[in-house]
Amino acid sequence: MGHSIWGGAELELGAYLERIGFEGTARPDPETLRAVHRRHVAAFTFENLEVMLGRPVLLDVKALQDKMVVKRRGGYCYEQNLLLAAALERIGFAVSGIGARVRMDSGSVRPTTHMALKVEAGGEEWLCDVGFGGEGLLEPLPLRDGAPAEQGEWTFELGREQKDIRVLRSLHPDGWFDLYAFGPEERHPVDYTVMNHYISTHPRSPFVSRLVVQRTEPGLRRTLMGSTLTNARPDGSGDEREVGAEELTTVLKNEFRIELDAEDAAILTRVYRAAT
């Protein structure tokens, strides 16, 4: 198979494809890339439960496979996209890493902490990202400027700024909204190890002080941030409500398909009650 950058050689590809519900033959072509990306997003929940449970976030392929494929949990950007990178590499795609600065229309410059992927398929380069806890892609996006792409009822485009900086945007009722920006520099697994340490331990990280859980569907995005459960739709409509500690594990199971064992459920509920 040649040299494995993303640990594809260590991945049990069949188990991963079964977990995401991919059927047929996986080939390094655009159709497979789209199907795997879409099914990964549908199968795996974005979540930071390990941080809340006081455990380290492990990024090696064996740990990711054990947590996400075997135990049917989710993860946040590094976990999600490193697992996808291993799978795509194993299928035969050329995969390289991207480091992005999250914007979410913030006026300030944030550090490069988000991971995304650049994948070659069908003679073209694609932005792949199954781990953005904001307004994430459902499918790969061609690395071309402009040309809005509809994914389900959501619409995305890539814009270009000075110095080779590209910006991923999503369409809101009042116009385009900046999600994150990235440059041409290639990132490696070791870079994400450093980013992951900051994101999982630094007091100013958005993932250290509160629960963040999300599922994106073609017409609905469910998010539990802190104690607020939000249902958002592409047309800007939606609703929200507060989630009490006594219903947390039920909400995680019913809304986000995360089932915890009794011990983890008890720890998480205790942490959640103290934080809210």
C-alpha positions in Angstrom: 0.0 0.0 0.0 3.0 2.3 0.3 3.7 4.7 3.1 0.6 5.5 5.3 0.5 9.1 6.5 -3.0 8.9 8.0 -2.8 5.4 9.5 -5.0 3.9 6.8 -3.1 0.6 7.1 -4.3 0.2 10.7 -7.9 0.8 9.9 -10.4 -2.0 9.7 -12.1 -0.5 6.6 -14.9 -3.1 6.4 -16.0 -2.3 10.0 -15.9 1.5 9.3 -17.9 1.2 6.1 -20.4 -1.0 7.8 -20.7 1.6 10.7 -21.5 4.4 8.2 -23.8 2.1 6.1 -21.8 2.2 2.9 -22.6 -0.6 0.5 -21.0 -1.5 -2.7 -17.3 -1.2 -3.7 -15.3 1.6 -2.4 -13.1 3.1 -5.1 -11.0 6.2 -5.2 -13.5 8.1 -7.3 -15.8 11.2 -6.7 -18.9 9.0 -6.3 -17.3 7.0 -3.5 -15.9 10.2 -1.9 -19.3 11.8 -1.9 -21.1 8.7 -0.5 -18.5 8.1 2.3 -18.5 11.8 3.3 -22.3 12.0 3.4 -22.7 8.7 5.3 -20.0 9.6 7.8 -21.8 12.9 8.6 -25.0 11.0 9.1 -23.5 8.2 11.2 -21.2 10.1 13.6 -22.3 12.8 16.0 -20.0 15.8 16.7 -19.3 15.7 20.4 -16.8 16.6 23.1 -17.9 14.2 25.8 -14.4 12.9 26.5 -13.3 16.3 27.5 -16.3 16.7 29.8 -15.6 13.2 31.3 -12.1 14.3 32.1 -10.4 11.9 29.7 -7.7 12.6 27.1 -8.8 12.8 23.5 -6.8 10.1 21.7 -6.0 10.6 18.0 -4.4 7.3 16.9 -6.4 5.2 14.5 -6.8 2.3 16.8 -8.3 4.5 19.5 -10.5 6.3 17.1 -11.8 3.0 15.7 -12.4 1.6 19.1 -14.3 4.7 20.3 -16.2 5.7 17.1 -16.7 2.4 15.2 -16.9 -0.2 17.9 -18.4 1.9 20.8 -20.5 3.9 18.3 -19.6 7.2 19.8 -18.8 10.5 17.9 -16.0 13.0 18.3 -14.9 16.5 17.4 -12.9 17.8 14.4 -9.6 16.0 14.8 -11.2 12.6 15.7 -13.8 12.8 12.9 -11.5 14.0 10.1 -8.5 11.8 11.1 -10.8 8.7 11.0 -12.1 9.9 7.6 -8.5 10.5 6.4 -7.5 7.0 7.4 -10.5 5.5 5.6 -10.0 7.5 2.4 -6.3 6.7 2.4 -7.1 3.0 2.8 -9.5 3.2 -0.2 -6.8 4.8 -2.3 -7.4 8.5 -2.3 -4.6 11.1 -2.0 -5.3 13.0 1.2 -3.7 16.1 2.7 -4.4 18.0 5.9 -5.7 21.6 6.2 -5.5 23.9 9.2 -8.2 26.5 9.4 -9.0 29.6 11.5 -12.6 29.5 12.7 -14.5 32.7 12.0 -18.2 32.2 12.5 -18.3 35.9 11.6 -16.2 36.8 14.6 -14.3 40.1 14.1 -11.2 38.8 15.9 -8.5 36.6 14.4 -8.6 33.2 16.1 -5.8 30.6 16.2 -5.5 27.9 13.6 -7.4 25.1 15.5 -9.7 23.5 13.0 -8.9 20.5 10.9 -10.2 19.8 7.4 -9.0 17.7 4.5 -8.0 18.2 0.9 -8.7 15.1 -1.2 -8.0 14.4 -4.9 -10.6 12.6 -6.9 -11.7 12.6 -10.5 -8.8 14.9 -11.5 -10.0 17.6 -9.1 -9.3 18.7 -5.5 -12.1 18.6 -2.9 -12.5 20.2 0.5 -13.7 17.4 2.8 -14.8 18.2 6.4 -16.9 15.9 8.5 -15.9 17.5 11.8 -17.0 21.2 11.9 -19.2 21.8 14.9 -20.6 25.0 13.4 -22.3 24.8 10.1 -20.6 21.8 8.6 -20.5 20.4 5.1 -22.6 17.3 4.3 -20.6 16.5 1.1 -17.2 17.3 -0.4 -16.9 20.8 -1.9 -14.8 21.3 -5.1 -11.8 23.5 -4.3 -13.0 26.1 -6.7 -13.8 29.8 -6.0 -17.4 30.9 -6.1 -20.0 28.4 -7.6 -22.4 27.9 -4.7 -23.2 24.3 -3.9 -26.5 23.0 -2.5 -26.1 20.2 0.0 -29.6 19.1 1.2 -31.2 22.4 1.9 -27.9 24.1 3.0 -25.8 26.1 0.6 -22.0 26.6 0.7 -19.4 28.3 -1.3 -15.6 28.9 -1.2 -14.4 32.5 -1.5 -10.9 33.7 -2.0 -9.1 36.4 -0.1 -5.6 37.9 -0.4 -2.5 35.8 -0.2 -4.1 32.5 -1.2 -6.6 32.5 1.7 -9.8 30.6 1.0 -13.0 31.1 3.1 -15.8 28.6 3.5 -19.1 30.3 3.7 -22.7 29.2 4.3 -25.8 31.0 3.0 -28.0 32.6 5.6 -31.4 34.4 4.9 -29.5 37.7 5.1 -26.5 36.7 3.0 -23.2 34.8 3.1 -21.7 33.9 6.5 -18.0 33.1 7.0 -17.4 29.8 8.7 -13.6 29.4 8.5 -10.5 30.4 6.5 -7.5 28.4 5.4 -4.3 28.8 3.5 -2.3 26.5 1.2 0.0 25.1 3.8 -0.2 21.4 4.2 -0.7 20.1 7.8 0.4 16.7 9.2 -1.0 14.5 11.9 1.6 15.9 14.4 0.2 19.4 13.8 -3.2 18.2 14.9 -1.7 16.6 18.0 -0.6 20.1 19.1 -3.9 21.7 18.2 -5.8 18.9 20.0 -3.8 19.5 23.2 -4.9 23.2 23.2 -8.5 22.5 22.3 -9.0 19.7 24.9 -7.1 21.4 27.8 -6.8 25.2 27.5 -9.2 27.2 29.7 -10.1 29.4 26.8 -11.0 26.6 24.5 -14.8 26.5 23.7 -14.7 22.7 24.3 -13.4 22.6 27.8 -16.1 24.4 29.8 -19.3 23.2 28.2 -20.9 20.3 26.5 -21.0 20.6 22.7 -23.0 18.0 20.7 -24.3 18.3 17.2 -25.9 16.4 14.3 -26.4 17.8 10.9 -29.1 16.5 8.5 -30.1 17.7 5.0 -32.8 20.0 6.4 -32.1 20.2 10.2 -29.2 20.9 12.5 -29.5 19.8 16.1 -27.1 21.3 18.7 -26.8 20.9 22.4 -24.4 23.7 23.6 -24.1 23.9 27.4 -27.7 23.2 28.4 -29.4 24.7 25.4 -30.9 22.3 22.8 -31.4 24.1 19.4 -33.1 22.9 16.2 -32.0 25.1 13.3 -33.2 25.0 9.7 -31.6 26.4 6.5 -34.3 29.1 6.2 -33.3 30.6 9.5 -36.2 29.2 11.5 -35.9 27.0 14.5 -36.5 26.5 18.2 -34.6 26.0 21.4 -35.2 24.8 24.9 -33.2 24.1 28.1 -32.2 20.5 28.9 -32.2 19.5 32.6 -29.6 17.2 34.1 -32.2 14.5 34.7 -33.0 14.2 31.0 -29.5 14.6 29.6 -28.7 10.9 28.9 -32.2 10.5 27.3 -31.7 13.6 25.0 -28.2 12.3 24.0 -29.7 8.9 23.1 -32.9 10.1 21.3 -31.7 13.3 19.6 -28.0 12.5 19.0 -27.8 8.7 19.0 -25.2 8.6 21.8 -25.7 5.8 24.3 -23.5 5.9 27.4 -22.8 3.1 29.8 -24.1 3.7 33.4 -20.8 4.8 34.7 -20.1 7.4 32.0 -23.8 8.6 32.2 -23.5 9.2 36.0 -20.2 11.1 35.6 -21.4 13.2 32.8 -24.7 14.0 34.5 -22.8 15.1 37.6 -20.5 17.4 35.6 -23.4 18.7 33.6 -25.4 19.5 36.7 -22.4 21.4 38.2 -21.8 23.4 35.0 -25.5 24.4 34.5 
